[in-house]
């Protein structure tokens, strides 16, 4: 059941606001008292595991899901609350989804022009300008089934942007593209969004995509926002283990805080950052924070595998004393070789200690 909302304070803003929104499917609560706002010209990414409520939140903002509790405000205008739902096509939003939803019987140019109002010459000028900016001007008279996936995605984006919406809503818009094409089209999309003034709310399960595109990220779990902030804030100051793990690959160690305020681990004693004695904790160590610098004071580790990956050298290590497996990531000019012994130590800036997550 959806909980009753407290009285909602009126807030005017130029972009998008979801205020105390809750939503259930039967007895399953999928969005739980969610509040967020996206300013004009800002890109906010909803990031989280499958089933956390991010797509349902987007659909409520779009008007594709009838609101049950809370309200939605777009450009200062209330468009949804219990008993009131402005139709999706009247909300002034642009939408781009995984399947692109292009009209197969219309040409590229007619797809983009669909829904535009005004003189024909003005509409054609606007459409041609968008097609040019997205590098698909030569495809204006073609039909969607004759286009590649990347070209179809660009057409869907052009169609969403053509009416100059106050809000852009994007649900995994790059998920169906191969990796190399995805990077290029994502950059093109980002540049185009930055040139406009729409408030953009994007759903993604890809932390790299969120870190690359967003001004702010809201990480969701079980229908609630666990933490919201800039990509840098979330990466450097995660609120819990979930946030730290979601934003990058990690090494996880376990331990208990001793009376000295330290945690004994396979890497030796680590500061518990003020957590109370006797508390069981998870230690999250980013691979780039596992430093291999040859210091004599470091811990000896055996190199298991070495491989290049996206500008990094990824090194899998084993600690001879206890067999603990660890992963380091570095920009080594001369990387080690399998079988080498290296000395390692953790960088505190990338090492986080949290109370044990029992979920």
N, C-alpha and C positions, 0 to 999 in steps of 0.2 A: 504494500500500500504506500502511496505517496504521502509524506508528512505534510501537515498544514504549515503554510508559510507564515512567518511573522509579518507584520505590516511593512510595506516596502516604501522606502524613501524615494521620492522623485529625483532623478538625476538626469540632467541634460548633457549631451555630448555630441560631437560631430560624427562619431563612428558607430560602433556596435556595443551594446551592453546586454548581458544576460544577468538577471538579478534573482538570486535565491530560486533557481530553477531545479525542480525535482521531477523525475519521470520514472514510471514503473511499467513493466510488461507483466500483467497479472500480479503475482506476489514478489516478482523480482525487481528490486529497486536498482536501476542502472545509472541514473543521474541523481546525486544526493546533495541538495542545497548548494548548487553550483552558482557562483558569481564571478564574472570576469568582464573586462571592458577592453575594447580595441579602439585606439584613437585613429582619426583620419590620417592616412599615410603610413600607418604602422602595420607590421606583419607579426601576428601572434600564432605560434604553432601549438596545437594540442597534441601532446606526445604521450604514448602509453601502450601497454599490452592490449591484445585483442580482448574485447568485452569490457573495457574499463569505462565506456560511456562516451567516448570522444565523438564518434560518428552520430550518435543520437543527439548529442548537444548541438552539433552542426545542423542536423535536420530540423531541430526545433527553431534554431535561428533562421533557417531558410523558409520555414512555414510548411515543410513537408511532413512534420510530425506535430499533431495537435498538442498544445501545451497543457500540462496538468496542474502545475504549481509554479509560482514565480511569474516573471514577465520578461519580455524582450523589447528593447528600445533601439531603433535605428535612426540615426541623424536627428536625435531629439524627439522622435515620434514613437509613441507606444504602438507596437504592432501585434503584441500577443500578451495575454493574461488569461486566466480561467474565465471562459465565457466570451472571450474576444480573440479572434484569429484573423488577421489580415491575410488575404490570399498571397501565396508565394510570388505571383507575378506582379503584385502591387506593392511589394516591399522595397523595391529599388536595390535588389541584390543581384550580383552576377554569380553564377555557379559553374564549377568545373569538377567533374567526377572521373573516376577511373575509366568508365566505359565511353566517355566523351559525349554520348547521346546526340550525335549529329543526325540531321534528317537525311536519309539516304537518297531521297528523290530530289533534293535541292543541291545546286552547285555550291562550291566553297563560298563564292561571293554571296549567294542567296542565304546560305546558312548564317553567315556573319551579319547580314542585313536583317535577319528575321527579328521582328519586334521593334525595329527602329522606326521612329516617326519623323515626319517632316518632308520637305521637297525631295524628289528622287535624286536630283543632282547633288544635294547636300549629303544624302545618305551614301551615295556612291563614293563621294570624296572621302568620307569618314572610313568607309570599308576599305577602300584602296590604300589609305594611309596606314591602317592597322596591318593589312596584308604585307605591305612593304616593310614595315618595322619588324614583322615576324618572319621575313624572308620567305614568304609563300605567295608573293604577288603573281608569279607565273602560273599558279595553280587555280586562279580565280574561277575559271570556267569548268574545272574538273569536278567529279563527284567523289564523295568520301571514300567509296570502296576502291578507288584508284590511287589512294594516297597511302603512304607508309604510316606506321603508328605514330612516329614523331610529327609528321605533317598533320595528322588528324588532331593530335594534342594541341598544336599551334592554332588550328582552326577553332577548336573548342574554346581556347583562351581568348582568341580574337572576338568570338561571338559573345563571350561573357563580358568583355571589356567595352564592346561597341556602344552600349547605352550609357556609358560613364556612370556605373553604379556607385552608390555611396559605400557599399560593402561588397567585398569579394569573399566567397565561401568556396574552399577547395578541399576535396576529400581524396587523399592519396592520388593526386593528379598525375604523378610520374611513375606509378607502380608498374605499369604495363610496358615500360620502355627498357631496352637493354642498358647496361651500365654506362657505356661510353656516350650513347645518345642522351641518356637521362641527365648526365652532367651538363651537357651543352644546352639542352632545352631548359633545364632548371635555371641556368645562369641567364638565358634570354628572358625567361619569365620574371626572374628577380629584377632585372634591369627595367622591364616594362612596368612592373608594379611600383618600383621606386619612382618612376616618372609621373605616376598618377597620384591621386589623393584618396583613393578608396582605403577603407579599413579592411585588412585581409585577415581572415581566420582560416587557418589551414590545418587539416588533420593529417598526421603521418605516424607510422610506426617506426620510421627510420631516424635514429638520433643524429646521424651525420647530416641528413637532409634538414632537420630542424636546426641544428647548430649552424648550418651554412646559410639558411634563408631567413631565420627569424630575428626580429628585434627583441622579442621576449618569447620564452617557452613556458608552457604550463604542463607539468607532468601529472597525469591522472592515474589513479588507482581506485577501483571499486566506486566509481562515480564521483569521486572527490578529487580536488586538486591537492596533490602532495606538496608541491613547491612551484612557485612561479618567479621568474626573473630573467635577466639577460643570459645568453649562452655562457658568457664568461663567469657570471656569478654562480650559476648552477654547477658549472664544471669545477670551479675552485672551492665552492662552499656548499657541497651537497648536504641536504638536511638529514638524509638517512641512507641506508645501504641501497635501497631501491633506486634512488636518484643516482647515486654513484655508479651502480652497475648499468643503469639504463643508458648513460651517456658515453660509456666506453667499455672496452674489455677490461677486466680486472683480475687480480690475484686476491683470493679470499683466504684469510687465516683466522683461527679462532683462539680464544684464550680467556683468562680471568684476571681481573685487576687485582694486584697485590697491595700490600700495605705501603709500599713505596710509591704508589701511583703509577705503576708500570704494568705492562702485559708481557708475560714471557711467551715468546713465539719461536718458530723455527728459524727466524732471522735474528734471534736475540731479544733483549728487552726493548719494548717500544713504549713511549709515553702514552698514558691513558687519557690525556687531555681533560683532567679534572673529574673523570668518572669515579664513582665510589668504589671502595675496596670490596672485593668479593663478587662484583658484578661480572657476569659472563658477557663477552663482547665479540663482535665481528670486526676484523681488521681488513680494510679494503685498500689495496695497493695497486695503483695504476701501473701498467707495464713500463711507461716512460719514467716512472719514479723509482724503478729498480736500477740503480746506477752501477754501471760497470766501468770503474776508473782506475783499477789497478792499485788502489790504496792498500797498504799492508794491514791496516786495521779492519778491512772489510772481511766478509765471510767468504770462504772458498766455495765455489760452485762449479759443477762440470757442465760444459756445453753439450747439449743433446742434439739439437737441430738449429740451423741458421737459414733464414730465407728472406729475400727482399719482398716488401709489400707496401705499395703506395707511398714511396718516398722514405719509408722506414726500413730498418733491418730488425726483423723479429727473431729473438734468440730464446729458445726453450732451454731451461736449465734444470739441473737436479742437484739437491744438496746431499753430498756423500754421507753425511752423518745420519740422516733420517729418511732419505729418499723423497723429500718434499719437492714437488714439481712447481716451477715458477716460470713466468714468461716476462722477458724484458723487451723493451723496444727502444732503439737508439738510432742516431744518424751517424753511425760509426764510419769513419773514412776507411779503416782497415778492420772489418768485422772479424770476430774470432771464428775458429773452425770447430766442427764437432770433435769432441774429445778433449778440447782445451780446458784448462782450469783457469777461471777468472775470479776476481774478487768483487763482491757486490755489497752494496748497502742501500737502504731505503732513503729516499728524499722525503723529508717531512711534509713538503708542500703537496705531495701527491699521495700521502698516506692518511687514511681516515679511520677513526675508531668509533664504533657505534654500539649501543646496547644490542644484544643478540636479537635478531629478527625472528620471531616465532611463527610468522605467517607463512 
